[in-house]
Protein backbone atom coordinates (compact mmCIF):
# COMPACT_ATOMS: atom_id res chain seq x y z
CA UNK A 1 0.00 0.00 0.00
CA UNK A 2 2.76 2.46 0.88
CA UNK A 3 4.65 1.57 -2.29
CA UNK A 4 1.65 2.18 -4.54
CA UNK A 5 0.91 5.55 -2.97
CA UNK A 6 4.54 6.57 -3.18
CA UNK A 7 4.75 5.43 -6.81
CA UNK A 8 1.74 7.56 -7.74
CA UNK A 9 3.04 10.63 -5.87
CA UNK A 10 6.57 10.33 -7.26
CA UNK A 11 5.43 10.00 -10.87
CA UNK A 12 3.04 12.94 -10.55
CA UNK A 13 5.86 15.09 -9.16
CA UNK A 14 8.26 14.11 -11.94
CA UNK A 15 5.64 14.87 -14.60
CA UNK A 16 4.95 18.27 -13.04
CA UNK A 17 8.63 19.16 -12.70
CA UNK A 18 9.33 20.02 -16.33
CA UNK A 19 12.66 18.19 -16.41
CA UNK A 20 12.64 17.97 -20.20
CA UNK A 21 11.45 15.85 -23.07
CA UNK A 22 14.04 13.13 -22.57
CA UNK A 23 12.74 12.32 -19.07
CA UNK A 24 9.98 9.75 -19.42
CA UNK A 25 7.66 8.33 -16.78
CA UNK A 26 6.40 4.77 -17.11
CA UNK A 27 2.64 4.69 -16.54
CA UNK A 28 1.48 2.78 -13.47
CA UNK A 29 1.05 -0.96 -14.04
CA UNK A 30 3.13 -0.88 -17.26
CA UNK A 31 6.52 -2.57 -17.67
CA UNK A 32 9.51 -0.31 -17.12
CA UNK A 33 11.38 1.67 -14.51
CA UNK A 34 9.52 4.51 -12.83
CA UNK A 35 11.52 7.20 -14.66
CA UNK A 36 14.07 6.98 -17.45
CA UNK A 37 16.11 9.35 -19.59
CA UNK A 38 16.04 8.55 -23.29
CA UNK A 39 19.17 10.65 -23.92
CA UNK A 40 21.46 9.12 -21.32
CA UNK A 41 20.25 5.54 -20.88
CA UNK A 42 19.80 6.08 -17.14
CA UNK A 43 16.77 5.14 -15.09
CA UNK A 44 15.43 5.49 -11.55
CA UNK A 45 13.02 3.34 -9.62
CA UNK A 46 11.27 3.85 -6.29
CA UNK A 47 11.67 0.56 -4.46
CA UNK A 48 12.90 -1.14 -1.32
CA UNK A 49 16.43 -2.45 -0.89
CA UNK A 50 15.10 -6.02 -0.98
CA UNK A 51 13.44 -5.51 -4.36
CA UNK A 52 16.28 -3.64 -6.05
CA UNK A 53 18.16 -6.64 -7.52
CA UNK A 54 15.01 -7.78 -9.30
CA UNK A 55 14.51 -4.34 -10.80
CA UNK A 56 18.09 -4.30 -12.08
CA UNK A 57 17.61 -7.69 -13.77
CA UNK A 58 14.34 -6.58 -15.40
CA UNK A 59 15.22 -3.09 -16.57
CA UNK A 60 18.97 -2.88 -17.25
CA UNK A 61 18.87 -4.75 -20.60
CA UNK A 62 16.36 -2.34 -22.16
CA UNK A 63 16.94 0.89 -20.26
CA UNK A 64 20.63 1.10 -19.30
CA UNK A 65 22.07 2.00 -15.90
CA UNK A 66 19.65 2.26 -12.99
CA UNK A 67 19.73 4.07 -9.68
CA UNK A 68 17.51 3.17 -6.75
CA UNK A 69 15.31 5.55 -4.85
CA UNK A 70 14.92 3.48 -1.70
CA UNK A 71 12.11 3.94 0.75
CA UNK A 72 11.15 2.36 4.03
CA UNK A 73 7.95 2.25 6.01
CA UNK A 74 8.98 5.19 8.18
CA UNK A 75 11.32 7.14 5.91
CA UNK A 76 10.79 7.81 2.26
CA UNK A 77 13.76 8.20 -0.05
CA UNK A 78 16.51 6.88 2.17
CA UNK A 79 19.12 7.70 -0.46
CA UNK A 80 17.62 9.91 -3.17
CA UNK A 81 19.62 10.10 -6.37
CA UNK A 82 19.02 13.40 -8.16
CA UNK A 83 17.87 13.37 -11.75
CA UNK A 84 20.29 15.46 -13.80
CA UNK A 85 18.73 18.51 -15.38
C-alpha positions in Angstrom: 0.0 0.0 0.0 2.8 2.5 0.9 4.6 1.6 -2.3 1.6 2.2 -4.5 0.9 5.5 -3.0 4.5 6.6 -3.2 4.8 5.4 -6.8 1.7 7.6 -7.7 3.0 10.6 -5.9 6.6 10.3 -7.3 5.4 10.0 -10.9 3.0 12.9 -10.5 5.9 15.1 -9.2 8.3 14.1 -11.9 5.6 14.9 -14.6 4.9 18.3 -13.0 8.6 19.2 -12.7 9.3 20.0 -16.3 12.7 18.2 -16.4 12.6 18.0 -20.2 11.4 15.9 -23.1 14.0 13.1 -22.6 12.7 12.3 -19.1 10.0 9.7 -19.4 7.7 8.3 -16.8 6.4 4.8 -17.1 2.6 4.7 -16.5 1.5 2.8 -13.5 1.1 -1.0 -14.0 3.1 -0.9 -17.3 6.5 -2.6 -17.7 9.5 -0.3 -17.1 11.4 1.7 -14.5 9.5 4.5 -12.8 11.5 7.2 -14.7 14.1 7.0 -17.5 16.1 9.4 -19.6 16.0 8.5 -23.3 19.2 10.6 -23.9 21.5 9.1 -21.3 20.2 5.5 -20.9 19.8 6.1 -17.1 16.8 5.1 -15.1 15.4 5.5 -11.5 13.0 3.3 -9.6 11.3 3.9 -6.3 11.7 0.6 -4.5 12.9 -1.1 -1.3 16.4 -2.4 -0.9 15.1 -6.0 -1.0 13.4 -5.5 -4.4 16.3 -3.6 -6.0 18.2 -6.6 -7.5 15.0 -7.8 -9.3 14.5 -4.3 -10.8 18.1 -4.3 -12.1 17.6 -7.7 -13.8 14.3 -6.6 -15.4 15.2 -3.1 -16.6 19.0 -2.9 -17.3 18.9 -4.8 -20.6 16.4 -2.3 -22.2 16.9 0.9 -20.3 20.6 1.1 -19.3 22.1 2.0 -15.9 19.7 2.3 -13.0 19.7 4.1 -9.7 17.5 3.2 -6.8 15.3 5.5 -4.9 14.9 3.5 -1.7 12.1 3.9 0.7 11.2 2.4 4.0 8.0 2.2 6.0 9.0 5.2 8.2 11.3 7.1 5.9 10.8 7.8 2.3 13.8 8.2 0.0 16.5 6.9 2.2 19.1 7.7 -0.5 17.6 9.9 -3.2 19.6 10.1 -6.4 19.0 13.4 -8.2 17.9 13.4 -11.8 20.3 15.5 -13.8 18.7 18.5 -15.4 
